[in-house]
Amino acid sequence: MPRWFKGHIALVGDAEYCASPISGMGTSLGLCGAYVLADELSRHPDDAHAFAAYEKLMRPYVAQAQSVHKFAPRLASPYSRLGIAIGHAVLRIATVPGFKTLFGKILSPKADAIKLPSY
């Protein structure tokens, strides 16, 4: 969305961020967003300034969580028997300790991609 608020209404959580289900970031985004929004509302005398500050801080974090590798949805929802077989093979390999770490780095967005202010 081009803007996360209108008047006295601001969106937070899944209503705004639309993280991919395979990103594993829905709860992190929702909690961080609620934390930031609550504080910005307490620090600013009017809603418009609070909402703008909230959006400015959260938007880069949300953008990173929304960016999922293009092959990940196809891997999670294969269209053919071959795709299913490849998915199963990848999952078996993903449980091997060295590969598990590597796949985690490749496929997972950084959960610490935002530096939350200490309010």
C-alpha distance (Angstrom), angle and dihedral (degrees) to the residues before:
residue distance angle dihedral
M1 . . .
P2 3.76 . .
R3 3.81 91.5 .
W4 3.80 131.4 20.0
F5 3.78 98.5 -153.2
K6 3.77 143.2 42.3
G7 3.78 125.0 -173.5
H8 3.80 108.8 -38.7
I9 3.81 94.7 -17.9
A10 3.81 125.7 92.5
L11 3.77 127.8 176.6
V12 3.78 122.3 -130.6
G13 3.80 136.2 171.3
D14 3.79 122.0 8.6
A15 3.81 90.4 -14.9
E16 3.79 88.1 69.9
Y17 3.77 113.0 15.8
C18 3.83 101.8 50.1
A19 3.79 94.3 -166.2
S20 3.77 115.2 -172.7
P21 3.81 111.5 -97.6
I22 3.79 88.8 -126.8
S23 3.81 92.8 54.6
G24 3.80 92.4 73.4
M25 3.81 89.4 -144.2
G26 3.82 103.6 111.1
T27 3.80 97.0 100.2
S28 3.81 94.0 40.9
L29 3.79 91.3 51.5
G30 3.80 93.3 46.1
L31 3.80 94.3 49.4
C32 3.80 94.5 44.5
G33 3.79 91.6 45.7
A34 3.81 93.1 50.6
Y35 3.81 90.7 47.3
V36 3.80 93.6 50.1
L37 3.81 95.0 41.9
A38 3.82 93.4 49.4
D39 3.76 92.3 52.3
E40 3.78 95.5 43.5
L41 3.82 88.8 52.4
S42 3.81 89.5 52.4
R43 3.83 93.4 48.0
H44 3.80 101.2 45.9
P45 3.80 125.2 65.2
D46 3.79 94.2 -142.4
D47 3.78 133.8 40.7
A48 3.81 96.6 -124.7
H49 3.81 93.7 60.4
A50 3.82 92.3 43.0
F51 3.81 92.3 49.7
A52 3.82 92.3 47.1
A53 3.83 91.6 50.8
Y54 3.81 90.5 47.8
E55 3.79 92.3 50.5
K56 3.82 93.1 46.1
L57 3.81 91.9 54.4
M58 3.80 97.9 40.6
R59 3.81 102.8 39.8
P60 3.87 97.3 78.3
Y61 3.81 91.1 47.6
V62 3.79 91.7 48.9
A63 3.81 92.3 46.9
Q64 3.79 90.4 54.1
A65 3.81 92.3 48.6
Q66 3.81 91.1 49.3
S67 3.79 92.9 53.6
V68 3.78 107.0 90.0
H69 3.79 123.7 169.5
K70 3.79 109.9 -91.8
F71 3.80 93.3 -122.5
A72 3.82 94.7 52.3
P73 3.84 97.9 80.5
R74 3.82 90.6 47.3
L75 3.79 89.5 50.0
A76 3.81 91.3 49.3
S77 3.85 93.3 46.1
P78 3.80 109.5 28.7
Y79 3.81 120.3 -168.4
S80 3.81 100.9 -151.1
R81 3.79 144.5 33.4
L82 3.79 88.7 -101.5
G83 3.81 90.1 52.3
I84 3.80 90.7 50.4
A85 3.81 91.0 49.3
I86 3.81 91.1 49.3
G87 3.81 90.2 48.0
H88 3.80 91.5 51.8
A89 3.80 91.1 47.9
V90 3.80 91.4 50.3
L91 3.81 90.8 49.3
R92 3.82 91.0 50.9
I93 3.80 90.5 49.7
A94 3.81 90.8 45.6
T95 3.81 90.5 64.4
V96 3.81 92.4 60.4
P97 3.85 105.8 102.1
G98 3.83 98.2 -122.5
F99 3.79 94.2 42.6
K100 3.79 92.3 44.3
T101 3.80 90.4 62.5
L102 3.80 92.5 43.3
F103 3.82 93.9 49.7
G104 3.80 89.9 47.0
K105 3.79 91.0 55.8
I106 3.78 93.8 45.5
L107 3.80 100.6 43.3
S108 3.80 104.9 31.9
P109 3.78 124.6 78.1
K110 3.78 114.2 -132.7
A111 3.78 110.5 -89.7
D112 3.80 89.5 -160.2
A113 3.81 94.8 53.3
I114 3.79 91.0 118.1
K115 3.76 126.9 64.4
L116 3.78 103.3 -145.0
P117 3.78 114.7 -146.7
S118 3.77 115.9 -118.1
Y119 3.80 101.7 -118.9
